[in-house]
Amino acid sequence: MACKGEQINDYLLPSIQGEKIDCFALTEPGAGSDANAIKTRAVRDGDDFVLNGSKHFISHAGHADFAIVFAVTDTYEHNGRQRNAVTSFLVDRNTPGMTIRRGPKCVSNRGYHTFEMFFDDCRVPASKVLGEVGKGWEVANAWLTAGRVMVAANCVGQAQRALDVSLQWAADRKQFGQPIGTYQGVSFKLADMATQIRAAELLTLHTAWKMDQGTMTDGEAGMAKLFASEVLGRAADEAVQIFGGMGLMNEGPVERIWRNARIERIWEGTSEIQRHIISRELLRPLLR
Ligand SMILES: Cc1cc2nc3c(=O)[nH]c(=O)nc-3n(C[C@H](O)[C@H](O)[C@H](O)COP(=O)(O)OP(=O)(O)OC[C@H]3O[C@@H](n4cnc5c(N)ncnc54)[C@H](O)[C@@H]3O)c2cc1C
C-alpha cells in the first residue's frame, strides 16, 4: 500500500510512536461482519471528498487525534453481486461535519470506550486519501490481519494469567481437608488449560514469525486469532469454575478475565468469520 510522505510524517509515524492516537472506523449499524454493506459514502467535489453516513462501535474515537474512515466511492458487479469500491480517509479530529458521541457501555474492558461517529457533508481533502481511491479494502485488510495476530497474543497472555491464578488457588484452597488441586476434577482442568495455552502460544509465535518474514496468509492470521481467543474463552470459564463462587466476585482476579475474554471472539472479526477466511483459503485452489 503506497502512502504519501506527509501522511507518514503527520499521521502514521506519530501514531506508531505513541504521539498521536488513531481510530479505525469501518463498522456501521448495518455492516458488521458484512463490511461490504457499509453505507457511508464519499463523493468527489473539486479538491475534496464529501462524506455522509455513520459508524458505530469505534474504539477510542472520542480521544483520537484522527480517524481512518472507510467510505464507499464507487460500486461494481462481481459474480452477479453488487460490490462496493471503498476508499479510506485520514480525518482529523474536529473536522467540521464530523461529530462523535459516546456509544453503549460494554461488559468487557470497562476502561475502554467505543463511540458513534456521524458524517454530515464532512469535507476531507483528496490529499487525505490513505492509499489509493477505491483500494480501501487493502488498507482494512492490512490493519485487520495484523490486528488478529495482536489479538491472539493478547489472548495467550490473558489465558496464562487465568492459569497462573487458578494454579495458586488450587494449591491454597482446601475443601474436605485437602487442597482442591489434589482432586482430579480440578487438576485435570489445569492440565487441559496449560496444554491448550501452550498450543495457542506456539501457533501465535509461529504466525508472528511468518508475519515478520512477509509470508503470513490471511487464513494463518485467522487461525491464530480463532484458536487463541477460543482457548482463552475456555480457560477463563474453567478459572471461574476452579475458584467457585469467588470466581464471580469482583474482589477476585478471575471475574475480570472472564468478562474481558468474551470480546476477543467478536472483535477484529468473529470466530465464525475467521472460519470463513480459513476455509475459503483452503478450498480456493480446489474449487473451479
Ligand atoms: C468493544 C468493541 C470495539 C470495537 N471496535 C471497533 C473499531 O474500533 N472499529 C471498527 O470498525 N469496528 C469495531 N468493532 C466492531 C466489531 O468489529 C464488530 O462487532 C464485529 O466485526 C462483529 O460485527 P457485529 O457486531 O455487527 O455482529 P454481526 O456481524 O451482526 O454478527 C452477529 C453474529 O452473526 C454471525 N455471522 C454473521 N455473518 C455470518 C456468516 N456469514 N456466517 C456465519 N456467521 C455469521 C457472527 O459471527 C456473529 O456471531 C468493535 C466492537 C466492539 C464490541
The ligand as an SDF file (V2000), in Angstrom:
LIG
                    3D

 53 58  0  0  0  0  0  0  0  0999 V2000
  -15.8990   -3.2940   22.1260 C   0  0  0  0  0  0  0  0  0  0  0  0
  -15.8980   -3.2530   20.6380 C   0  0  0  0  0  0  0  0  0  0  0  0
  -14.9470   -2.4870   19.9810 C   0  0  0  0  0  0  0  0  0  0  0  0
  -14.9460   -2.4010   18.5880 C   0  0  0  0  0  0  0  0  0  0  0  0
  -14.0470   -1.5800   17.9540 N   0  0  0  0  0  0  0  0  0  0  0  0
  -14.1640   -1.3770   16.6170 C   0  0  0  0  0  0  0  0  0  0  0  0
  -13.3540   -0.3920   15.9610 C   0  0  0  0  0  0  0  0  0  0  0  0
  -12.5050    0.2740   16.5660 O   0  0  0  0  0  0  0  0  0  0  0  0
  -13.5570   -0.1740   14.6350 N   0  0  0  0  0  0  0  0  0  0  0  0
  -14.4720   -0.8700   13.9060 C   0  0  0  0  0  0  0  0  0  0  0  0
  -14.5870   -0.6090   12.7080 O   0  0  0  0  0  0  0  0  0  0  0  0
  -15.2470   -1.8210   14.5000 N   0  0  0  0  0  0  0  0  0  0  0  0
  -15.1230   -2.0780   15.8250 C   0  0  0  0  0  0  0  0  0  0  0  0
  -15.9180   -3.0280   16.4560 N   0  0  0  0  0  0  0  0  0  0  0  0
  -16.8650   -3.7830   15.6570 C   0  0  0  0  0  0  0  0  0  0  0  0
  -16.5320   -5.2770   15.5420 C   0  0  0  0  0  0  0  0  0  0  0  0
  -15.5060   -5.4710   14.6240 O   0  0  0  0  0  0  0  0  0  0  0  0
  -17.8460   -5.9880   15.1600 C   0  0  0  0  0  0  0  0  0  0  0  0
  -18.6550   -6.0030   16.3370 O   0  0  0  0  0  0  0  0  0  0  0  0
  -17.6360   -7.4060   14.6540 C   0  0  0  0  0  0  0  0  0  0  0  0
  -16.9930   -7.4030   13.3910 O   0  0  0  0  0  0  0  0  0  0  0  0
  -18.9680   -8.1600   14.5140 C   0  0  0  0  0  0  0  0  0  0  0  0
  -19.9360   -7.3680   13.8800 O   0  0  0  0  0  0  0  0  0  0  0  0
  -21.3890   -7.2130   14.5590 P   0  0  0  0  0  0  0  0  0  0  0  0
  -21.1840   -6.8810   15.9850 O   0  0  0  0  0  0  0  0  0  0  0  0
  -22.1610   -6.2840   13.7180 O   0  0  0  0  0  0  0  0  0  0  0  0
  -22.0250   -8.6640   14.5120 O   0  0  0  0  0  0  0  0  0  0  0  0
  -22.7840   -9.3260   13.2590 P   0  0  0  0  0  0  0  0  0  0  0  0
  -21.9550   -9.1770   12.0220 O   0  0  0  0  0  0  0  0  0  0  0  0
  -24.1880   -8.8440   13.2270 O   0  0  0  0  0  0  0  0  0  0  0  0
  -22.7510  -10.8640   13.6670 O   0  0  0  0  0  0  0  0  0  0  0  0
  -23.6750  -11.4300   14.5990 C   0  0  0  0  0  0  0  0  0  0  0  0
  -23.4390  -12.9320   14.6300 C   0  0  0  0  0  0  0  0  0  0  0  0
  -23.6890  -13.4900   13.3290 O   0  0  0  0  0  0  0  0  0  0  0  0
  -22.5480  -14.2280   12.8940 C   0  0  0  0  0  0  0  0  0  0  0  0
  -22.4040  -14.1290   11.4450 N   0  0  0  0  0  0  0  0  0  0  0  0
  -22.5040  -13.0030   10.6700 C   0  0  0  0  0  0  0  0  0  0  0  0
  -22.2920  -13.3250    9.3830 N   0  0  0  0  0  0  0  0  0  0  0  0
  -22.0420  -14.6500    9.3440 C   0  0  0  0  0  0  0  0  0  0  0  0
  -21.7400  -15.5870    8.3140 C   0  0  0  0  0  0  0  0  0  0  0  0
  -21.6160  -15.2000    7.0380 N   0  0  0  0  0  0  0  0  0  0  0  0
  -21.5420  -16.8780    8.6550 N   0  0  0  0  0  0  0  0  0  0  0  0
  -21.6380  -17.2920    9.9380 C   0  0  0  0  0  0  0  0  0  0  0  0
  -21.9230  -16.4680   10.9680 N   0  0  0  0  0  0  0  0  0  0  0  0
  -22.1190  -15.1620   10.6690 C   0  0  0  0  0  0  0  0  0  0  0  0
  -21.3580  -13.5590   13.6080 C   0  0  0  0  0  0  0  0  0  0  0  0
  -20.2480  -14.4270   13.6420 O   0  0  0  0  0  0  0  0  0  0  0  0
  -21.9770  -13.2970   14.9640 C   0  0  0  0  0  0  0  0  0  0  0  0
  -21.9470  -14.4720   15.7300 O   0  0  0  0  0  0  0  0  0  0  0  0
  -15.9070   -3.1510   17.8460 C   0  0  0  0  0  0  0  0  0  0  0  0
  -16.8500   -3.9310   18.5210 C   0  0  0  0  0  0  0  0  0  0  0  0
  -16.8640   -3.9820   19.8870 C   0  0  0  0  0  0  0  0  0  0  0  0
  -17.9280   -4.8010   20.5500 C   0  0  0  0  0  0  0  0  0  0  0  0
  1  2  1  0
  2  3  1  0
  2 52  2  0
  3  4  2  0
  4  5  1  0
  4 50  1  0
  5  6  2  0
  6  7  1  0
  6 13  1  0
  7  8  2  0
  7  9  1  0
  9 10  1  0
 10 11  2  0
 10 12  1  0
 12 13  2  0
 13 14  1  0
 14 15  1  0
 14 50  1  0
 15 16  1  0
 16 17  1  0
 16 18  1  0
 18 19  1  0
 18 20  1  0
 20 21  1  0
 20 22  1  0
 22 23  1  0
 23 24  1  0
 24 25  2  0
 24 26  1  0
 24 27  1  0
 27 28  1  0
 28 29  2  0
 28 30  1  0
 28 31  1  0
 31 32  1  0
 32 33  1  0
 33 34  1  0
 33 48  1  0
 34 35  1  0
 35 36  1  0
 35 46  1  0
 36 37  1  0
 36 45  1  0
 37 38  2  0
 38 39  1  0
 39 40  1  0
 39 45  2  0
 40 41  1  0
 40 42  2  0
 42 43  1  0
 43 44  2  0
 44 45  1  0
 46 47  1  0
 46 48  1  0
 48 49  1  0
 50 51  2  0
 51 52  1  0
 52 53  1  0
M  END
$$$$
